[in-house]
Amino acid sequence: MVCQRCLELVVLPIHSACDYAVVKEGANTQSVPKGYDVLELGEDPLDLLALVEEELLLALPIVPVHDPKDCQQPVGLEEPESSEDEVTRSNPFSVLAQLKRDPNV
């Protein structure tokens, strides 16, 4: 994974606990203990690799980042300081403010 703060590789531990109740397709799931996910099996064999892959994807952090004390923003991404030489731009909506004040419009 790539750290979204410094754009370097990051290795994060993944902790996930999955509780499944395996039942036949169409079986009564009322007796499944609370907190268990129902996994219905039909004629096709269970694709365990796909199940583990899905659980790993769900356990990944939404935004992977290093610990803040170990991570710094990349060089060159600091916000530029405003200089006195910059030209100040007029607000394009200032004309609308003038129309709002004009009672003849």
WOJOJO-V813916 format. One line per field, one symbol per residue. ss: DSSP state (H for helix, E for strand, C for the rest). Layout:
# WOJOJO-V813916
ss=???
This chain:
# WOJOJO-V813916
ss=CECCCCCCECCCCCCCCCCEEEEECCCCCCCCCCCCEEEEECCCCCCHHHHHHHHHHHHCCCCCCCCCCCCCCCCCCCCCCCCCCCCCCCCCCHHHHHHHHCCCC
